[in-house]
């Protein structure tokens, strides 16, 4: 009884591609199992919370984007807290915990989270729980999972401390009551250590019998497990609530414009030049493409980056349609609405799925079908798998006990949905599940490698054609760089002048303004250092000068 008091905490997320949001939603669902109430909001929804008057603990999950900037959803928030007029005790009433997401392959690792944490400290806020910094280069879950597990005892201890403070002000402390409260907290902490948050007893997967066990000398793989994992009872995550309802509608109308899948103005521009800069025997294949932007309002400066809006591979989309049994409906319109009575908080139809989109358009232009599968998606796929052995293996891969197998056979080798459906032929998910779990197909950023002063009405960019092995060792090309290579191959392979060929076009859009520009005064000297990060923007700098 002593622990039953206000157990609300404010949970904020700042997400660029949905990763931080997904983790925050996981915390939200696990909070209920820990007897807590999470008040969940995107950090940009400043009308729904107020840190200036917040009395409860605050938990923040934030990613990092670009070259170390906070995600777009946190730009306004960071600008507000960086106001130099704020006093040093502005947030002295706040107690917070922060989980930052980043990639150590980039220079400013987890800088989005570090910026917020540093400023909170400067404004007098105090941590009730240590900062977690998760690294996507080695696997976010290596930090995220234990950080979330430790969050619950930390929050319970924080609430217990607040209760003690209230008791001291209201009445002298009772040794008996204090001991009971400590006993209650300690008991709760021990129970949390033994549980996997968010797991119900009815989701505890049973271990297979000895007759079903694989041979002792066999090796594990994506679709095959060996002892001891194959013999264990599993702690499987809670089943994510489904929230989208899909209806198909026949139509002969055209798909929507690509402007609908971009947050900024889209310009379709011709590729007027394509040159391979490397020799055929080079380790990497590097191309230079030149775009004609003279008939658009698109403008840039040397140092700017821009987005290329690219599709998924046609062959992969067709294969996915075939496996999912949607080939005959590929040209049908998809009508989406939120399921009545869904338990998903804040459920909404994804904004990046335009109205009157066909099945094929969605799989081609809207969803990142190459995305590495998350454990929550695997957990949902279990429900659409009819074979008992395949179902068990999917449970293993998303379980706490199967974390090392998940890392080895899915995360580290970049297994995507198509890879998994080949390995698990009895798995037949509906389109709604893909829409719920696959992230938005992101436009790919590239640096301008030219100057409009030097080449009026033109813009060049340079890229390496990304090639990497699949989990089966087959060679796979990057979504955008492979598509661009296919697009300009006639220009590269032909001796005919480009203007006599069918000129390919690509769709581009501008990116938010950056500060990576030359000084306005051309008399100021500058030194350019590109330690392995590419020299494309420096070509534009040199042309500009």
C-alpha positions in Angstrom: 0.0 0.0 0.0 2.9 2.4 0.8 3.9 2.5 -2.9 0.5 3.3 -4.3 0.8 7.0 -5.2 1.1 9.1 -8.3 3.2 7.0 -10.8 3.1 9.2 -13.8 6.2 10.2 -15.8 6.5 12.3 -18.9 7.9 10.4 -21.9 9.2 12.4 -24.8 10.7 11.2 -28.1 12.6 13.0 -30.9 12.7 10.8 -34.0 14.0 11.2 -37.5 13.3 7.9 -39.1 11.0 6.4 -36.4 13.5 4.5 -34.3 13.3 6.7 -31.3 9.5 6.7 -31.5 9.4 2.9 -31.7 11.6 2.6 -28.6 9.5 5.2 -26.7 6.4 3.3 -27.6 8.0 0.2 -26.2 8.7 2.0 -23.0 5.1 3.2 -22.9 3.7 -0.3 -23.2 6.2 -1.8 -20.6 5.4 1.0 -18.1 1.9 -0.5 -17.5 3.4 -3.8 -16.6 5.7 -2.0 -14.1 2.7 -0.2 -12.4 3.6 3.1 -14.0 1.9 5.6 -16.3 3.8 7.0 -19.2 2.5 10.3 -20.7 3.9 9.9 -24.2 4.4 12.8 -26.7 6.7 13.7 -29.6 9.0 16.4 -28.3 7.7 18.8 -31.0 4.2 18.6 -29.5 4.9 21.5 -27.1 1.2 22.3 -26.7 0.7 18.9 -24.9 3.4 19.3 -22.2 5.2 22.0 -20.3 8.7 21.4 -18.9 8.6 24.7 -17.1 5.9 23.4 -14.7 6.5 19.7 -15.0 6.6 18.0 -11.5 7.0 14.3 -12.5 10.1 12.5 -13.8 10.9 13.1 -17.4 12.3 10.4 -19.8 13.6 11.4 -23.2 14.5 9.2 -26.1 16.2 11.0 -29.0 18.1 10.1 -32.2 20.8 12.0 -34.0 20.7 13.0 -37.7 23.0 14.5 -40.3 26.5 15.3 -39.0 25.4 15.3 -35.3 22.3 17.5 -35.3 19.2 16.7 -33.3 16.3 15.2 -35.4 14.1 17.6 -37.2 11.3 17.1 -34.7 13.6 18.4 -31.9 15.0 21.5 -33.7 12.5 23.9 -32.2 12.9 22.4 -28.8 16.7 22.7 -28.8 16.4 26.2 -30.0 14.1 27.1 -27.1 16.3 25.5 -24.4 19.4 27.2 -25.9 17.9 30.6 -25.2 20.8 32.5 -23.5 18.4 34.5 -21.4 17.3 31.4 -19.4 18.6 31.4 -15.8 20.9 28.6 -14.6 18.1 27.3 -12.3 15.4 27.3 -15.0 15.0 23.5 -14.9 16.2 23.0 -11.3 12.8 21.4 -10.6 13.3 18.7 -13.3 14.5 15.1 -12.7 15.2 13.2 -15.9 16.6 10.2 -17.7 17.8 10.3 -21.3 18.5 7.6 -23.9 20.4 8.8 -27.0 20.6 6.9 -30.3 23.5 7.2 -32.7 26.1 5.6 -34.8 29.8 5.5 -33.8 30.8 5.4 -37.5 29.9 9.1 -37.6 32.1 11.7 -35.9 29.6 13.2 -33.5 28.2 10.1 -31.9 24.8 10.5 -30.2 25.2 14.2 -30.4 21.5 14.8 -30.5 21.1 13.3 -27.0 24.3 14.9 -25.7 23.2 18.4 -26.7 19.9 18.1 -24.8 21.6 16.4 -21.7 24.3 19.1 -21.6 21.8 22.0 -21.8 19.6 20.4 -19.2 22.6 20.2 -16.8 23.4 23.8 -17.5 19.8 24.8 -16.6 19.9 23.0 -13.3 18.0 19.8 -14.1 19.2 16.6 -12.4 19.4 13.0 -13.6 17.5 10.4 -11.7 18.9 7.7 -14.1 22.2 7.6 -16.0 22.3 8.6 -19.7 22.2 5.7 -22.2 24.0 6.1 -25.5 23.0 3.3 -28.0 25.2 2.6 -31.0 23.6 1.4 -34.2 27.0 0.3 -35.5 27.1 -2.6 -33.1 23.3 -2.9 -32.3 21.1 -0.4 -30.5 19.6 -3.2 -28.4 22.9 -3.9 -26.7 22.3 -0.6 -24.7 18.6 0.0 -25.2 17.4 -3.3 -23.7 19.4 -3.1 -20.4 18.7 0.7 -20.2 15.0 0.1 -20.4 15.2 -2.8 -17.9 17.1 -0.5 -15.4 14.6 2.3 -16.0 11.9 0.7 -13.9 13.8 0.3 -10.6 15.2 3.8 -11.1 11.7 5.3 -11.5 10.4 3.3 -8.6 13.3 4.6 -6.5 12.6 8.1 -7.7 9.0 7.9 -6.6 10.0 6.3 -3.3 12.4 9.2 -2.7 9.7 11.7 -3.4 7.3 10.0 -1.0 10.0 10.1 1.7 10.4 13.9 1.1 6.7 14.4 1.5 6.6 12.3 4.7 9.4 14.3 6.2 7.5 17.5 5.6 4.1 16.1 6.8 5.3 14.0 9.8 8.4 12.6 11.5 9.7 9.6 9.6 8.5 6.2 11.0 11.2 3.5 11.1 8.5 0.9 10.6 6.9 2.7 7.6 10.3 3.4 6.1 11.3 -0.2 6.4 8.1 -1.4 4.9 8.5 1.1 2.0 12.1 0.0 1.4 11.0 -3.7 1.5 8.2 -2.9 -1.0 10.7 -1.2 -3.4 13.4 -3.9 -3.0 10.8 -6.6 -3.6 9.6 -4.7 -6.7 13.2 -4.3 -8.0 13.9 -8.0 -7.5 10.8 -9.0 -9.3 11.6 -6.6 -12.2 15.1 -8.3 -12.5 13.4 -11.6 -12.9 10.8 -10.5 -15.4 11.1 -9.3 -19.0 9.1 -6.2 -19.2 6.0 -6.4 -21.4 5.9 -10.2 -21.4 2.8 -12.0 -20.2 2.8 -15.6 -19.0 0.6 -16.6 -21.9 3.4 -15.4 -24.3 6.0 -17.7 -22.8 7.0 -20.0 -25.6 7.4 -23.6 -24.7 10.7 -25.4 -25.3 10.6 -28.1 -28.0 10.7 -31.7 -27.0 13.8 -33.8 -27.4 12.4 -35.6 -30.5 12.2 -32.2 -32.2 15.8 -31.1 -31.4 18.3 -30.7 -34.2 21.4 -32.8 -34.3 24.1 -31.8 -31.8 26.7 -31.2 -34.4 24.6 -28.9 -36.6 25.2 -25.2 -36.9 22.7 -22.4 -36.3 21.4 -20.2 -39.1 18.7 -17.7 -39.8 16.0 -20.5 -40.0 17.7 -23.2 -37.8 18.6 -23.2 -34.1 20.6 -25.6 -32.0 20.9 -26.3 -28.3 20.8 -24.7 -25.8 18.6 -22.1 -27.4 16.3 -24.7 -29.1 15.7 -26.3 -25.7 14.9 -23.1 -23.7 11.6 -21.7 -22.6 11.5 -18.2 -24.2 10.6 -14.8 -22.9 8.9 -13.3 -26.0 8.0 -9.6 -26.3 4.4 -8.6 -26.0 2.5 -8.7 -29.3 2.4 -5.2 -30.8 -1.2 -4.1 -31.2 -2.4 -4.0 -34.9 -4.0 -0.7 -35.8 -4.4 -0.5 -39.6 -7.3 -1.8 -41.7 -6.7 -2.3 -45.4 -9.3 -2.4 -48.2 -8.6 -2.9 -51.9 -10.4 -1.0 -54.6 -10.2 -1.5 -58.3 -9.3 1.6 -60.3 -7.8 2.7 -63.7 -6.6 6.0 -62.4 -2.9 7.0 -62.2 -0.8 6.8 -59.1 -0.2 10.0 -57.1 2.8 12.3 -57.8 6.1 11.8 -56.0 5.5 15.2 -54.4 3.2 13.3 -52.0 6.0 11.2 -50.6 8.3 14.2 -49.9 8.1 16.9 -47.3 9.6 19.5 -49.5 9.2 20.6 -53.2 10.2 18.0 -55.7 11.9 18.8 -59.0 12.2 16.3 -61.8 15.4 17.0 -63.6 17.2 15.3 -66.6 20.6 13.6 -66.2 22.6 15.2 -69.0 26.0 13.6 -68.2 27.3 10.4 -66.6 31.0 9.5 -66.2 32.6 6.6 -64.5 35.6 8.1 -62.5 37.2 4.8 -61.6 38.8 2.1 -63.6 36.9 -1.1 -64.2 39.2 -3.0 -61.8 38.9 -0.5 -59.0 37.6 -1.7 -55.6 34.8 0.8 -55.7 32.9 2.0 -58.7 32.5 5.8 -58.6 30.2 7.8 -60.9 29.7 11.5 -61.6 26.3 12.6 -62.7 25.4 16.1 -64.0 21.8 17.4 -63.7 20.2 20.1 -65.7 18.3 22.3 -63.2 18.0 25.4 -65.5 14.3 25.0 -66.0 13.5 24.7 -62.3 13.6 27.1 -59.3 16.0 24.7 -57.5 19.1 26.5 -56.2 22.1 25.5 -54.1 25.5 26.6 -52.8 28.7 24.6 -52.7 28.6 22.6 -49.5 24.9 22.0 -49.7 23.4 18.5 -49.9 20.2 17.6 -51.7 17.8 14.6 -51.7 17.4 12.0 -54.4 14.0 10.4 -54.3 14.6 6.8 -55.3 12.3 3.7 -55.7 12.8 0.1 -54.5 14.0 -2.3 -57.1 11.2 -3.4 -59.4 12.4 -7.0 -59.2 12.2 -7.0 -55.4 8.8 -5.4 -55.4 7.4 -7.9 -57.9 8.9 -10.8 -55.9 7.3 -9.4 -52.7 3.9 -9.1 -54.4 4.2 -12.7 -55.6 5.1 -14.1 -52.1 2.3 -12.1 -50.4 -0.2 -13.2 -53.0 -0.8 -9.6 -54.1 0.3 -9.8 -57.8 -3.3 -9.7 -59.1 -4.1 -6.7 -56.9 -0.9 -4.7 -57.5 -2.8 -2.1 -59.4 -5.6 -1.8 -56.9 -6.0 1.3 -54.8 -5.3 0.8 -51.1 -7.8 2.3 -48.7 -6.5 2.7 -45.2 -8.2 3.5 -41.9 -7.4 3.0 -38.2 -8.9 -0.2 -36.8 -11.8 0.4 -34.4 -10.9 -0.4 -30.8 -7.2 -0.7 -31.4 -5.0 -0.6 -28.3 -2.2 1.3 -30.0 -1.8 4.7 -28.5 -2.0 7.5 -31.0 -2.7 5.2 -33.9 -2.9 7.0 -37.3 -2.7 6.3 -41.0 1.0 7.0 -42.1 1.2 10.4 -43.6 3.7 9.2 -46.2 1.1 6.9 -47.8 -0.7 9.2 -50.3 -4.4 8.7 -50.9 -5.3 6.7 -54.0 -2.0 4.8 -54.0 -1.8 1.4 -55.6 -0.3 -1.6 -53.8 2.7 -1.5 -56.2 3.2 2.3 -55.7 3.3 1.8 -51.9 5.8 -1.0 -52.1 7.9 0.9 -54.7 8.0 4.4 -53.4 6.7 4.5 -49.8 8.1 1.6 -47.7 11.7 0.7 -47.0 11.4 -2.9 -47.9 15.1 -3.4 -47.4 14.9 -2.3 -43.8 16.5 -4.6 -41.3 13.7 -6.4 -39.4 13.1 -5.3 -35.8 12.2 -7.7 -33.1 8.7 -6.2 -32.8 8.1 -7.0 -36.5 9.4 -10.6 -35.9 7.0 -11.0 -33.0 4.1 -9.9 -35.2 5.1 -12.2 -38.0 4.9 -15.2 -35.6 1.1 -14.8 -35.7 1.1 -15.2 -39.5 3.3 -18.3 -39.7 1.6 -21.7 -40.0 4.5 -24.1 -39.6 5.3 -24.9 -36.0 9.1 -25.1 -36.5 9.2 -21.7 -38.3 7.0 -20.2 -35.7 9.3 -21.4 -32.9 12.4 -20.0 -34.7 10.8 -16.6 -35.1 10.0 -16.7 -31.4 13.6 -17.4 -30.7 14.9 -14.6 -32.9 12.7 -12.0 -31.1 13.2 -13.4 -27.6 15.6 -12.2 -24.9 17.3 -15.6 -25.0 17.8 -15.4 -28.7 19.5 -11.9 -28.8 22.8 -13.3 -30.0 21.2 -15.2 -32.8 19.2 -12.1 -33.8 22.4 -10.1 -33.9 24.3 -12.7 -35.9 21.6 -13.7 -38.4 19.5 -10.6 -38.8 21.0 -7.3 -37.7 24.7 -7.9 -38.6 23.9 -9.3 -42.0 21.1 -6.9 -42.8 18.3 -9.4 -43.3 15.2 -7.7 -44.8 11.6 -8.8 -45.2 12.2 -10.5 -48.5 15.1 -12.5 -47.1 13.0 -13.6 -44.2 10.0 -14.7 -46.3 12.4 -16.8 -48.5 13.7 -18.5 -45.3 10.3 -18.9 -43.7 7.9 -19.9 -46.6 5.0 -20.5 -44.2 5.0 -16.9 -43.1 2.4 -14.9 -45.0 1.8 -11.5 -43.5 -1.0 -9.1 -44.7 -0.2 -5.8 -46.3 -1.4 -4.0 -43.2 1.4 -5.5 -41.1 4.0 -4.2 -43.6 2.4 -0.7 -43.4 2.6 -0.9 -39.6 6.2 -2.1 -39.2 8.2 -1.1 -42.3 9.6 2.5 -42.1 9.2 5.2 -44.7 11.5 4.9 -47.7 13.8 7.7 -47.1 15.2 10.0 -49.8 19.0 9.6 -50.1 21.2 12.7 -49.4 24.1 13.6 -51.7 26.5 16.5 -51.6 26.7 18.9 -54.6 30.0 18.6 -56.3 29.8 21.8 -58.4 29.2 25.5 -58.3 26.4 27.3 -60.0 28.8 30.2 -60.7 31.1 27.8 -62.6 28.3 25.7 -64.2 25.2 27.9 -64.5 22.0 25.9 -64.5 23.8 22.6 -63.7 24.6 20.6 -60.6 26.9 17.6 -60.3 27.2 14.9 -57.7 29.5 12.0 -57.1 28.8 8.7 -55.4 30.2 5.2 -55.0 28.0 2.3 -56.1 27.3 0.5 -52.9 27.8 -3.3 -53.0 27.5 -5.7 -50.1 26.8 -9.4 -49.6 23.5 -10.7 -48.4 23.2 -13.3 -45.6 23.5 -15.9 -48.3 26.7 -14.3 -49.7 25.0 -13.0 -52.8 26.0 -9.5 -54.0 23.4 -6.8 -53.5 23.6 -3.2 -54.5 22.4 -0.1 -52.6 18.8 0.9 -53.2 19.6 4.3 -54.6 23.1 3.9 -56.0 22.2 0.7 -57.8 19.1 2.3 -59.2 21.1 5.3 -60.4 23.6 3.0 -62.1 20.8 1.2 -63.9 19.3 4.5 -65.0 22.5 5.9 -66.5 23.9 2.7 -67.9 22.9 3.5 -71.5 24.9 6.8 -71.2 27.9 5.0 -69.7 27.9 2.2 -72.3 27.0 4.2 -75.4 29.3 6.1 -77.7 26.3 8.1 -78.8 26.0 11.6 -77.6 23.8 12.0 -74.5 21.4 14.3 -76.3 20.7 11.6 -78.9 19.7 9.1 -76.2 16.5 8.9 -74.2 17.5 11.3 -71.4 16.8 9.7 -68.0 15.2 11.9 -65.3 15.4 11.8 -61.5 13.4 13.5 -58.8 15.3 15.7 -56.3 14.4 18.0 -53.4 16.3 20.4 -51.2 17.6 19.7 -47.7 17.5 22.0 -44.7 20.0 24.8 -44.8 23.4 24.0 -43.3 26.5 26.0 -42.4 29.0 24.0 -44.4 29.7 26.9 -46.8 32.6 29.0 -48.0 33.2 32.4 -46.3 31.5 35.2 -48.2 34.7 37.2 -48.5 36.7 35.5 -51.3 39.9 36.9 -50.0 39.8 34.7 -46.9 42.0 31.6 -47.4 40.8 28.2 -46.4 42.1 24.7 -45.8 40.0 21.7 -46.8 40.4 18.4 -44.9 38.5 15.4 -46.0 39.7 12.4 -43.8 38.0 9.6 -45.6 34.6 11.3 -45.8 34.8 12.2 -49.5 35.9 15.3 -51.4 32.8 15.9 -53.5 31.8 19.2 -51.8 35.4 20.5 -52.1 35.2 20.2 -55.9 32.3 22.7 -55.6 34.4 24.9 -53.3 37.3 25.0 -55.8 35.0 25.7 -58.7 33.3 28.5 -56.8 36.6 30.2 -56.0 
